[in-house]
């Protein structure tokens, strides 16, 4: 069973390699926040990003996962 999980993770990684990268404006629009908020989250290490030349790009799936983790870690119980 553990073997299947490893294979599934490899498949997901392969799919992510071909996932289109999007701009800060697209991520801000997706999350309904300002581009400055995206900058703050990136600078704070919350959002994973890729630097392609002078451009910063994000993967939607990684941003969604990061925001879920950020939200769950900041919930007050």
C-alpha positions in Angstrom: 0.0 0.0 0.0 2.8 2.4 0.8 4.2 1.6 -2.7 1.0 2.9 -4.3 1.3 6.2 -2.4 4.8 6.7 -3.7 3.7 6.0 -7.2 0.8 8.4 -6.9 3.1 11.1 -5.6 5.4 10.6 -8.5 2.5 10.9 -10.9 1.3 14.1 -9.3 4.8 15.5 -9.4 5.0 14.7 -13.1 1.7 16.4 -13.7 2.8 19.5 -11.7 5.8 19.9 -14.0 3.5 20.6 -16.9 1.1 22.8 -14.9 1.1 26.3 -16.3 2.8 29.0 -14.2 0.8 32.1 -13.5 1.5 35.6 -12.5 1.0 37.5 -9.2 -2.0 39.3 -10.7 -3.6 35.9 -11.6 -3.0 34.5 -8.1 -4.3 37.7 -6.5 -7.4 37.5 -8.6 -7.9 33.8 -7.8 -7.6 34.4 -4.0 -9.6 37.7 -4.2 -6.7 39.7 -2.5 -4.5 42.5 -3.6 -1.2 41.9 -5.5 0.5 43.5 -2.4 -0.9 40.7 -0.2 0.6 38.1 -2.6 3.9 40.0 -2.2 3.7 39.9 1.5 2.8 36.2 1.6 5.7 35.4 -0.8 8.1 37.5 1.3 6.9 35.8 4.5 7.7 32.3 3.0 4.0 31.3 2.8 3.8 31.1 -1.0 6.1 29.0 -3.1 7.3 30.8 -6.2 9.6 30.4 -9.2 11.9 33.0 -10.6 12.1 32.8 -14.3 14.6 35.4 -15.4 13.2 38.6 -14.0 9.7 37.2 -13.7 8.1 35.6 -10.6 5.6 32.9 -11.3 3.4 30.6 -9.2 1.7 27.2 -9.7 -2.0 27.3 -8.8 -1.9 23.9 -7.1 1.0 24.8 -4.9 -0.6 28.1 -3.9 -3.9 26.4 -3.0 -2.0 23.9 -0.9 0.1 26.6 0.8 -3.0 28.7 1.6 -4.8 25.7 3.1 -1.8 25.0 5.3 -1.5 28.7 6.2 -5.2 29.0 7.0 -5.3 25.8 9.1 -2.2 26.9 11.1 -3.7 30.3 11.9 -7.1 29.1 13.1 -7.9 30.0 16.7 -9.5 27.3 18.6 
